[in-house]
């Protein structure tokens, strides 16, 4: 996941364990890496497919 998002492994571990909150940018990078939406990651929708994007790097 570190290679896909650029998030340090120890920081990502803290995020997974709930010891740290996601920043907007971290959430955005994870959504792009997992090809989903930030709404899906936040539990605001059951639709896993991402919204249309201009490019994968945005």
TALINMO-V705291 format. One record per residue. N is the residue number from 1. RES is the residue in one letter. OMEGA is omega in degrees with one decimal (NA if undefined). Layout:
n = (N/N)
res = (RES/RES)
omega = (OMEGA/OMEGA)
//
This chain:
n = (1/2/3/4/5/6/7/8/9/10/11/12/13/14/15/16/17/18/19/20/21/22/23/24/25/26/27/28/29/30/31/32/33/34/35/36/37/38/39/40/41/42/43/44/45/46/47/48/49/50/51/52/53/54/55/56/57/58)
res = (X/X/X/X/X/X/X/X/X/X/X/X/X/X/X/X/X/X/X/X/X/X/X/X/X/X/X/X/X/X/X/X/X/X/X/X/X/X/X/X/X/X/X/X/X/X/X/X/X/X/X/X/X/X/X/X/X/X)
omega = (178.6/-179.1/-179.4/-172.3/-175.0/179.0/179.5/-176.5/-178.7/175.9/-179.8/177.7/177.8/177.3/-179.7/-177.2/179.0/179.0/-179.0/178.8/176.1/168.2/176.7/-176.9/177.5/179.1/178.6/-179.7/179.3/178.6/178.3/-179.0/-178.2/179.9/178.5/179.2/175.6/176.4/178.9/178.7/-178.9/180.0/-179.2/178.1/175.2/-178.7/-176.1/-176.6/179.9/171.4/176.3/-179.0/175.9/175.2/-176.6/-177.3/-178.0/NA)
//
